Amino acid sequence: MPHTQSRRLAKVQTPIIPIVSRWIAQTPGTVSLGQGVVSYGPPQEAVEALHGFPASPSDHRYGAVEGEAPLVAAIEGKLLVENGIDVSGVSRVVVTAGGNLAFMNAILAVTDPGDEVVLQVPYYFNHEMAVEMAGARVVPVRTDADCQLDLTAIEAAITPRTRAIVTVSPNNPTGAVYPAVALRGVNALCKARGIFHIHDEVYEYFTYDRTPHFSPGSIPGAAAHTISMYSFSKAYGLASWRMGYMVIPEGLWEAVNKIQDTLLVCPPVVSQHVALAALRVGRSYCAPHVARLDGMRTLMAAALSQSGVPCDVPTARGAFYYFVKVHSSLDAMTLTERLIREHRVAVIPGTAFGASQGCHIRVSYGALDAQTAQEGVSRLVQGLRELTR
Ligand SMILES: Cc1ncc(COP(=O)(O)O)c(C=O)c1O
């Protein structure tokens, strides 16, 4: 078969968001509880920073592979103050085109084909896709009934081929926030077994009920085996600008330099300009939005927990998702399509996140105002009642 895609890519799941988006487009008036985006845009200061760009011909040339020095310096300051991560000497910051590229950089840097990467199930689908694309193997480990880490199961999954354990907190798709003690456990395990701890914190500002956020990169002695990743997409409403960053052990820089030089050459300079202005505004920008989202979270949980709604809703104190277990014999893909076509409400099927046992759906409330959220969840409740009858 000369003109077919590689076997490696053939094994990678088809992106789910475009599939769901097509069903939504075919069903006018659908309320989307689907894609994980926020409703708001960037701070005004970030938009205004564009007026000073391009200032000179050099703004149109390639920039540094690791990102522009002023942005890297500002990120280093933020990491020290907010995350307790001191990069001086042992680690370094690399600006990337979003958290997704940070993850791809990490996987390509630490795995050889056939190596294993432990993902918690349900996982963020692009993490699974990246591991498969790199020719490495996903080792899925189920989280517990409350979507929390199961350290014993993680340890049992380690083999001589394991190169990394991945954690995401606050979590997509479950909204779970892992306590410091659990993340310390994973990090210590990685240190003891000579493997990397890859930790995704792109939802670091999105926690509720005063739930603290913890960065394992801040643990003394963690720098040499911890890769932490962040994003401007959610906190600052900058998804289309493709801006994120990672903290890597100094020893991985040579590899990441090769990868990012090849995939990206440099992070888009104009986006870095905007991101720097956003970072100068700081996390206070997103605080009122998080407070508003908390209201949406409560509204969603209240509606889905009413008696007679055929589902279980695990605790979610972070991000802007619920990962709902539906009491249905339908497969999640069929349920999702029917919810859209028959009830005009969109969710994401749990199978995309590796949840193969039972029927799960991810419900996202990041992009909604209160009225739309109410309408969306009412349709969802009615749809679940009718479709599981
Ligand atoms: C857990 C997680 N990591 C990374 C990303 C990617 O974000 P970015 O837009 O920075 O690539 C997302 C986006 O939904 C996410 O949910």
The ligand as an SDF file (V2000), in Angstrom:
LIG
                    3D

 16 16  0  0  0  0  0  0  0  0999 V2000
   -4.8970   19.2880   30.1780 C   0  0  0  0  0  0  0  0  0  0  0  0
   -4.6240   20.1520   28.9920 C   0  0  0  0  0  0  0  0  0  0  0  0
   -3.3580   20.3410   28.6180 N   0  0  0  0  0  0  0  0  0  0  0  0
   -3.0510   21.0990   27.5530 C   0  0  0  0  0  0  0  0  0  0  0  0
   -4.0420   21.7000   26.8210 C   0  0  0  0  0  0  0  0  0  0  0  0
   -3.6360   22.4690   25.6110 C   0  0  0  0  0  0  0  0  0  0  0  0
   -3.6430   23.8190   25.7990 O   0  0  0  0  0  0  0  0  0  0  0  0
   -2.9290   24.7880   24.7690 P   0  0  0  0  0  0  0  0  0  0  0  0
   -4.0030   25.5840   24.1370 O   0  0  0  0  0  0  0  0  0  0  0  0
   -2.0170   25.6020   25.6370 O   0  0  0  0  0  0  0  0  0  0  0  0
   -2.1710   23.9510   23.7890 O   0  0  0  0  0  0  0  0  0  0  0  0
   -5.3780   21.5470   27.1750 C   0  0  0  0  0  0  0  0  0  0  0  0
   -6.4480   22.1570   26.3820 C   0  0  0  0  0  0  0  0  0  0  0  0
   -7.6020   21.8760   26.4940 O   0  0  0  0  0  0  0  0  0  0  0  0
   -5.6690   20.7400   28.2830 C   0  0  0  0  0  0  0  0  0  0  0  0
   -6.9380   20.5200   28.6620 O   0  0  0  0  0  0  0  0  0  0  0  0
  1  2  1  0
  2  3  1  0
  2 15  2  0
  3  4  2  0
  4  5  1  0
  5  6  1  0
  5 12  2  0
  6  7  1  0
  7  8  1  0
  8  9  2  0
  8 10  1  0
  8 11  1  0
 12 13  1  0
 12 15  1  0
 13 14  2  0
 15 16  1  0
M  END
$$$$
